[in-house]
């Protein structure tokens, strides 16, 4: 007779000699337990008899003979004794690469200091390497070992997998050890789509000044010194500047990291397609497509398609005109001197102007399409083949133009959708003289306030108190 329970299945022996004796096999068949009851007339069990009891219940592997001998000899009754254990399988490990560089460089966030400010000096956008630098070591897969349960069934472990050899540009396998990969040239090491590449990077060890002139490079640019006024730097990819930036023109196709910030004197212009990270931004003109993170912003004109987030103990936004499509976060807005500080988010005036322009273009092109069709219809059977071809070409031209305008409209609508539901959050002081604009609706701060989250609800700027710990 067999009964099942939470702990496994127990097989009972119901003859008169073995009443109350059973073998319990756990549900995973990794253990078997034997429970003995006394025989009539105090007759002892033998080891062979106990082995037979186990076999009758299917326990044929991993039997502990010593336990059976002890149970029989010492007459261990009315206690479950572990008498068989499975051979536990050992999982193998797939092959993997161990890299000597941070494969997340350029994507990692800066370190937060104890006072809450951000240490942008800790950021790295570029992993620079020299020729012969060890980049990666491959560790081969280690096969696992199959197991066997107490019923003699094999426990199969999954097959391990080896990884393909590293593919990419500017790397080479070691001669003595093909599992090691080295840089074939100086440059920046990066991981893209599973490929390891060494790409060109421009490193400038000193300061960039007017004697240096204009720096242009299609790859990544890393300036280890300061960037003085009157200079221009253009990077096809990321731009990292370790020192202070003065009234310079900067542009990058990727992220921009200004570890010491920018003092622009109302002449610095910063543009890029990626994110901007800076210790501070003062008296500068900034326009980027990604997010902006800084410790504070002072009297600057900023526009971003992302989010502006100020962190740290100051985290203040004082003066200037700032637009961040996806929202703004800071501790302090404006100052006690009531300096005019305009911040805005959401759907911008530029978007609304573009939408109106597109609507006018659509109206005009659709009027032309209608005009052509009416002209063809009015001529009826009098239309000549040559006229028909001319009208057909004109119609196709207008239809193509309409499609281009509709594509522009879709892109604009997608952008406006991303701008919706943006918020402006000030965690501490909101000073008089500040203006908050969301989706074109303006709220002028005429009374100091604290800890508010602002959003646009049905065409009105509404605020609610928020508590930060």
Secondary structure, DSSP 8 states (H G I E B T S, - for coil): -EEEETTEEEEEE-SGGGTTEEEEE-TTSSEEEEE----GGG----HHHHHHHHHHTT--SSB-HHHHHHHHHHT--SSEEEEEE-B--B--B--EEEESS-TTTTTS--EE-TTS-EEGGG--S--EE-TT-EEEEEE--B--B-EE-TTS-EE-------------SSEEE-SS-TTEEEESSSEEEEEETTEEEEE-EEEE-S-B-TTT-EEEESSEEEE-S-B-TT-EEEESS-EEE-S-B-S-EEEESS-EEETT-EEEEEEEEEEESS-EEEEEEEEEEEEESS-EEEEEEEEEEEEESS-EEE-TTT-EEEEEEEEETT-EEESEES-TT---EEEEESS-HHHHHHHHHHHHHHHHHHHHHHHHHHHHHHHGGG--HHHHHHHHHHHHHHHHHHHHHHHHHHHHHHHHHHHTT--EEEEEEE-TTEEEEETTEEEE--S-EEEEEEEEETTEEEEEE----
